[in-house]
């Protein structure tokens, strides 16, 4: 870009807004930067886990390819022979030759969404090991640990505040940086590099912020309420004999193990009804007269998450991804892309580039702040009073918009109030110094 373009005088309106955006960008960058940095680093680590998981747990996941395969009921018998402590709840048949079958048990002492998986060679019935798995993705311990590190720093529910705070501010910092880039005068080389990287990762940062908020504790509840109000929720599979609602992921099962004899018939009925994806999970009935649930669990593209309820060998209800509302489809795709599984390794590579860009942005931002900091004090933000330069009508609109967004994204609103308090205290300190 030419010098003429970089030194062009911005319009009066752009210049009026610029000071306000500079001040907000400064405080958000300095105070929220560490949270964004940690979220980006842990997210990059998580994106690399599928290949690491396959390597670390190869003894449990891979077996010699066999020309014959035992019935699922026999594979379950092999898992039950290891005398697991919990109750049989579900089975994930081997999705391809050379892979093992997962026989899943609920077990006291496990955390939310955790189950015990016994891995069985479908050709010989040999048990290759058992591990705790997590969630609908079936994450093994390595990926589960990195997922929780990214989500809550291994601190449990209180630790989720860090990731929600990062997601709440990331889109503000990204869009504010875009405004500053567009209205920029001549800058130092470091500032140009910082801004250029910000422009390149802008779309990815906005995507990660939006999808991250859907999982958050407080903003996530508001997102769920909005989706329900607008009819954008994911359809539920009706399960006869279990209260008429969705089967749920890890409901309490009454089966002690003897109820699995019909599982081969159940899988055949599901396959003939159109459940054709290789990776599926078969959940046992939650009550003696309840139905089985067979659900596709392939999160790659094209998405295959159809599900059927089977009772007495017949399909009694079904849910097809093709019938999802568009908002539910976008939510499914957004979550899977955020996790790096939607498009396989290209998805992982893209997340690696976005995460690396965010890490670089934060580090460059702190370097610029360190170079420009005064010998004492917090830092050198844009002078106070920038809001007075903004046209009154626009300022009122900004205030109303901030109230709405602050209510919908609570941690953003609370932390913004905290920034204003810090700013006022620093201002008073400067006046009395």
C-alpha positions in Angstrom: 0.0 0.0 0.0 1.3 3.5 -0.9 2.3 6.2 1.5 -0.5 8.4 0.2 -3.0 5.7 1.2 -1.6 5.2 4.6 -1.4 8.9 5.4 -4.8 9.9 4.0 -6.8 12.0 6.5 -9.8 10.0 7.8 -13.2 11.6 7.7 -14.3 13.7 10.6 -16.8 11.0 11.8 -14.2 8.3 11.5 -11.6 10.4 13.4 -14.2 11.2 16.1 -14.9 7.5 16.7 -11.2 6.5 16.5 -10.2 7.9 19.8 -13.0 6.0 21.6 -12.1 2.8 19.8 -8.4 3.3 20.6 -9.1 3.7 24.3 -11.4 0.6 24.4 -9.0 -1.4 22.4 -6.2 -0.5 24.8 -8.0 -1.5 27.9 -9.5 -4.7 26.4 -6.2 -5.7 25.0 -4.2 -5.2 28.2 -6.8 -6.7 30.6 -8.4 -9.4 28.5 -5.4 -10.3 26.4 -4.2 -13.0 28.8 -7.5 -14.8 28.6 -7.5 -14.7 24.8 -3.9 -15.9 24.8 -4.7 -18.9 27.0 -7.8 -19.8 25.1 -5.9 -19.6 21.8 -3.0 -21.8 23.0 -5.2 -24.4 24.6 -7.4 -24.4 21.5 -4.5 -25.1 19.2 -3.4 -28.0 21.4 -7.0 -29.4 21.3 -7.1 -29.1 17.5 -4.1 -31.4 17.3 -5.5 -34.1 19.5 -7.3 -36.5 17.0 -4.0 -37.7 15.5 -2.3 -37.7 18.9 -5.2 -39.7 20.3 -4.9 -42.3 17.6 -1.2 -42.7 18.3 -1.3 -42.7 22.1 -4.2 -45.1 22.4 -3.4 -47.3 19.3 -3.4 -50.5 21.5 -7.0 -49.9 22.5 -8.3 -48.5 19.2 -6.6 -50.7 16.5 -6.6 -54.5 16.0 -5.6 -56.8 13.1 -8.2 -56.8 10.3 -10.4 -59.9 10.5 -12.4 -61.5 7.7 -15.2 -62.4 10.1 -16.9 -60.4 12.8 -18.6 -61.6 15.9 -22.2 -60.6 16.6 -22.5 -57.5 18.7 -24.1 -59.4 21.5 -21.1 -61.7 21.6 -18.8 -58.7 21.7 -20.8 -57.3 24.6 -20.5 -60.6 26.4 -16.7 -60.3 26.1 -16.8 -56.9 27.7 -19.1 -58.1 30.5 -16.7 -60.9 31.2 -14.2 -58.3 32.5 -16.7 -57.6 35.3 -17.1 -53.9 34.8 -18.3 -52.0 37.9 -21.1 -50.0 36.1 -24.2 -50.7 34.1 -24.3 -51.3 30.4 -25.7 -48.2 28.6 -24.6 -48.2 25.0 -22.4 -49.7 22.3 -20.4 -48.1 19.4 -19.7 -50.9 16.9 -16.4 -50.8 15.1 -16.7 -48.2 12.4 -14.2 -49.7 10.0 -12.0 -52.8 9.6 -9.2 -52.8 12.1 -11.0 -50.7 14.6 -12.4 -51.9 18.0 -15.9 -51.8 19.3 -16.6 -49.7 22.3 -18.9 -51.1 25.0 -20.0 -48.3 27.3 -20.9 -48.4 30.9 -22.1 -45.9 33.4 -20.1 -45.9 36.6 -20.4 -44.3 40.0 -17.7 -41.7 40.6 -17.4 -40.6 37.0 -18.0 -37.0 36.1 -20.8 -35.5 34.1 -20.9 -36.9 30.5 -18.2 -39.5 31.4 -18.5 -43.2 30.7 -16.3 -46.3 31.0 -15.5 -47.8 27.6 -14.4 -51.4 27.2 -12.6 -51.9 23.8 -13.3 -55.2 22.1 -11.8 -56.8 19.0 -14.8 -57.5 16.8 -13.1 -60.4 15.1 -11.9 -62.3 18.1 -13.8 -60.9 21.1 -10.5 -60.0 22.8 -10.6 -57.1 25.1 -7.9 -54.6 24.3 -8.4 -52.3 27.3 -10.8 -49.9 29.0 -10.7 -46.1 29.3 -12.9 -43.3 30.5 -14.5 -41.5 27.5 -16.2 -38.1 27.5 -19.2 -36.6 25.7 -20.9 -37.5 22.5 -17.6 -37.2 20.7 -16.2 -40.1 22.7 -13.1 -38.2 23.6 -10.4 -40.3 25.3 -8.4 -39.1 28.3 -5.8 -37.0 26.4 -8.4 -35.1 24.4 -10.7 -34.9 27.4 -8.0 -33.3 29.5 -7.1 -30.8 26.7 -10.8 -30.0 26.2 -11.3 -29.3 29.9 -8.0 -27.2 29.9 -9.4 -25.1 27.0 -12.8 -24.9 28.6 -12.1 -24.3 32.3 -8.3 -24.6 33.0 -9.1 -27.9 34.8 -10.8 -25.8 37.6 -14.3 -27.1 37.1 -17.3 -24.8 36.7 -15.7 -21.7 38.1 -12.9 -21.9 35.6 -15.4 -21.5 32.7 -15.5 -17.8 33.5 -12.1 -17.4 31.8 -13.1 -18.9 28.5 -16.4 -17.0 28.5 -14.7 -13.8 29.2 -12.3 -14.4 26.3 -15.1 -15.3 23.9 -17.2 -12.3 25.1 -14.4 -9.8 24.3 -12.8 -11.4 21.3 -15.3 -10.1 18.8 -15.2 -6.6 20.3 -11.4 -6.5 20.1 -11.5 -7.9 16.6 -14.1 -5.4 15.2 -12.5 -2.5 17.1 -9.1 -3.4 15.6 -10.7 -3.4 12.1 -12.0 0.1 12.6 -8.6 1.2 13.8 -7.0 -0.4 10.8 -9.4 1.3 8.3 -8.9 4.7 9.9 -5.2 4.4 10.6 -2.7 7.2 10.0 1.0 6.4 9.5 2.0 3.7 11.9 5.1 2.0 13.1 6.2 -1.3 11.5 5.1 -3.2 14.6 1.7 -1.6 14.5 1.3 -2.3 10.8 2.2 -6.0 11.4 -0.2 -6.2 14.3 -3.1 -4.7 12.3 -2.4 -6.8 9.2 -2.5 -10.0 11.1 -5.7 -8.9 12.8 -7.3 -8.3 9.4 -6.3 -11.8 8.2 -7.7 -13.6 11.3 -10.8 -11.4 11.7 -13.3 -13.8 10.3 -11.9 -16.7 12.3 -11.8 -14.7 15.5 -15.5 -13.7 15.0 -16.4 -17.3 14.3 -14.6 -18.6 17.4 -16.1 -15.9 19.5 -19.7 -16.6 18.4 -19.4 -20.4 18.6 -17.6 -20.2 21.9 -20.4 -18.2 23.4 -23.0 -20.8 22.6 -21.2 -23.2 25.0 -20.7 -20.6 27.7 -22.3 -20.7 31.1 -24.2 -17.3 31.1 -24.4 -16.0 27.5 -25.0 -19.6 26.4 -28.2 -19.7 28.5 -29.4 -16.6 26.7 -28.5 -18.1 23.3 -30.5 -21.2 24.2 -33.5 -19.2 25.3 -33.4 -17.1 22.1 -33.2 -20.2 20.0 -36.2 -21.8 21.8 -38.2 -18.6 21.5 -37.6 -18.4 17.7 -38.1 -22.2 17.2 -34.5 -22.8 16.3 -33.9 -25.7 18.7 -32.5 -29.1 17.6 -35.4 -31.6 17.2 -35.6 -34.3 19.9 -36.1 -38.0 19.2 -39.3 -39.2 20.9 -38.7 -42.3 22.9 -41.7 -44.5 23.8 -41.6 -45.9 27.3 -39.2 -43.3 28.6 -41.6 -40.4 29.4 -42.0 -39.4 25.7 -39.0 -37.2 25.6 -35.5 -37.4 24.3 -33.5 -40.4 25.4 -30.7 -38.2 26.5 -27.1 -39.0 26.3 -26.4 -40.8 29.5 -29.8 -41.6 31.1 -30.1 -44.1 33.9 -30.5 -47.6 32.5 -32.2 -50.5 34.1 -30.4 -53.1 32.2 -27.8 -55.2 34.1 -26.4 -56.7 30.9 -29.0 -59.4 29.9 -31.0 -56.9 27.9 -28.5 -56.7 25.1 -29.4 -59.9 23.3 -31.6 -58.1 20.8 -28.9 -55.6 19.8 -28.1 -57.3 16.5 -31.7 -57.2 15.5 -31.9 -53.5 16.6 -28.9 -52.5 14.5 -30.3 -54.4 11.4 -33.6 -52.5 11.8 -31.8 -49.2 12.0 -29.7 -49.9 9.0 -32.7 -50.9 6.9 -34.5 -47.7 8.0 -31.7 -45.5 6.6 -29.2 -45.2 9.4 -26.3 -45.8 7.0 -23.4 -43.9 8.6 -20.7 -46.3 9.8 -20.1 -44.7 13.2 -23.3 -45.1 15.3 -24.1 -45.4 18.9 -26.7 -47.9 20.1 -28.3 -46.9 23.5 -30.1 -49.5 25.5 -33.7 -48.8 26.7 -33.9 -46.7 29.9 -36.9 -48.6 31.1 -38.0 -52.3 30.8 -40.7 -51.3 28.2 -38.6 -48.5 26.6 -37.2 -48.2 23.1 -33.7 -48.5 21.8 -32.0 -45.5 20.3 -29.6 -45.8 17.3 -27.9 -42.5 16.4 -25.4 -41.6 13.7 -22.3 -39.9 15.3 -20.3 -38.8 12.3 -19.5 -35.1 12.8 -17.5 -34.7 9.6 -18.9 -33.5 6.2 -21.5 -34.3 5.1 -23.0 -34.3 8.6 -24.7 -37.6 9.5 -26.6 -37.3 12.8 -29.9 -39.0 12.0 -31.4 -41.0 14.9 -34.2 -43.6 15.2 -36.1 -45.2 18.2 -36.7 -48.9 17.8 -39.2 -51.0 19.7 -40.1 -54.6 19.1 -37.8 -54.6 16.1 -39.6 -51.7 14.4 -38.8 -48.0 14.0 -41.3 -46.0 16.1 -39.9 -42.5 15.7 -37.0 -40.8 13.9 -35.2 -37.5 13.5 -33.4 -36.6 10.3 -30.7 -34.0 10.0 -32.3 -32.9 6.7 -35.4 -31.8 8.7 -33.4 -29.7 11.2 -34.2 -25.9 11.1 -31.5 -24.0 9.4 -30.4 -22.4 12.7 -30.0 -25.9 14.2 -27.9 -27.0 11.3 -25.7 -23.9 11.6 -25.3 -24.6 15.3 -24.3 -28.2 14.6 -21.8 -27.1 11.9 -20.5 -24.3 14.0 -19.8 -26.5 17.0 -18.1 -29.2 14.9 -16.0 -26.6 13.0 -15.0 -25.0 16.3 -13.8 -28.5 17.5 -11.9 -29.1 14.2 -13.8 -32.2 13.1 -16.2 -30.9 10.4 -13.7 -30.9 7.5 -11.0 -33.2 8.9 -7.4 -32.1 8.8 -8.1 -28.9 6.7 -10.3 -27.8 9.5 -7.6 -28.5 12.0 -5.0 -26.6 9.9 -7.3 -23.6 9.7 -7.8 -23.6 13.5 -4.0 -23.9 13.9 -3.5 -20.8 11.7 -6.2 -18.8 13.5 -5.0 -19.7 16.9 -1.4 -18.9 16.0 -2.5 -15.6 14.6 -4.4 -14.7 17.8 -1.3 -15.7 19.9 0.9 -13.5 17.7 -1.6 -10.6 18.0 -1.6 -10.7 21.7 2.1 -10.9 22.0 2.7 -8.0 19.5 0.1 -6.0 21.4 1.9 -6.4 24.7 5.2 -5.6 23.0 3.9 -2.4 21.7 2.4 -1.5 25.1 5.7 -2.3 26.8 7.7 -0.2 24.4 5.4 2.8 24.8 4.7 2.5 28.5 5.7 5.4 30.8 8.3 4.9 33.5 5.6 4.6 36.1 1.9 3.9 36.0 -0.4 1.5 34.2 0.2 2.4 30.6 -0.3 5.1 28.0 -3.9 4.9 26.7 -5.4 7.5 24.4 -6.3 10.6 26.4 -9.5 10.7 28.4 -12.7 12.3 27.1 -12.8 10.8 23.7 -16.5 10.2 24.0 -17.1 13.9 23.8 -15.9 13.9 20.2 -18.6 11.4 19.1 -21.9 12.9 17.7 -24.5 12.9 20.5 -27.1 10.9 18.5 -24.5 8.2 17.7 -23.3 8.2 21.4 -26.9 7.5 22.6 -27.3 4.7 20.1 -23.9 3.3 21.2 -25.0 3.4 24.8 -28.3 1.6 24.2 -26.6 -1.0 22.1 -24.0 -1.5 24.8 -26.8 -2.1 27.4 -28.5 -4.7 25.2 -25.3 -6.5 24.4 -24.1 -6.3 28.0 -27.4 -7.9 29.2 -27.2 -10.7 26.6 -23.5 -11.3 27.2 -23.3 -10.8 31.0 -19.5 -11.2 31.5 -19.0 -8.6 28.8 -21.2 -6.1 30.5 -19.8 -6.7 34.0 -16.2 -6.5 32.8 -17.0 -3.3 30.8 -18.3 -1.7 34.0 -15.1 -2.8 35.7 -13.0 -1.2 32.9 -14.9 2.1 33.4 -14.3 2.0 37.1 -10.6 1.4 36.6 -10.5 4.2 34.1 -12.2 6.6 36.5 -9.9 5.6 39.4 -6.8 6.1 37.2 -8.2 9.5 36.1 -8.7 10.6 39.7 -5.2 9.4 40.6 -3.7 11.4 37.7 -5.5 14.6 38.9 -4.2 14.2 42.5 -0.7 13.3 41.5 
